[in-house]
Amino acid sequence: MARIKGAVMTRKRRKRVLKLAKGYYGSKSRLFRTAKQAVMKSGQYAYIGRKQRKRDFRRLWITRISAAAKCNGMNYSTLINGLKKANITLNRKMLSEIAIADPAAFAKLVEQARAAL
């Protein structure tokens, strides 16, 4: 039985890693061993970043809602509590979009929340 050599798969694996490392600084984009380490680390950063993006956007939306609520004479926690009691189910993303795009509609939401308290 003929011996199977691994050159083709080894080259394919190394080319894949070097392609992922394209644009990295210095030897990280040229040498396989350092490129592999850099690609693995960047993969970890990307995985963590996907989780952090969700947190960051939620924090941004809450900050926007809080600022708009303060302009209407109410703080964030009281507004959210009033909206829950008034059975208005809007998520924070949509509330922040309304606060930016349509301040008059947001003011009406604040009034409904105030009435429900």
C-alpha positions, 0 to 999 in steps of 0.5 A: 500500500502506498504511503500518503504524504501530508504536504497538500493538507499541510500547505492548505492549512497553512495557507488558510491561517496566513490568509486570515492573518493578512494585514497583520503587522510584521512577521504575524502576517508572514510566518506561520507560527506567529500568524497562527498565534495571532489568528487564535488570539484575534478569534478570542477577541472577536468572540468576546467582542460579539458579547460586548457589542450587545452590552454596549448597545444596550448601555447606549440605548439606556443613556439615550432614553435617560437623556430624553426622559430627563428633558421631559421631567422624569428619570429613566427608572420611573419611566420604565416602571410607568411604561410597564404599568401602562402595558406599553411593551417597547424595547429599549432599542425602539424607545431610543429610536423614538426619542431621537427621531420623534421627540413629540411621540416620546413625550406622549409616551412619558405622559402615559407612563406618568398617568399609569403611576 
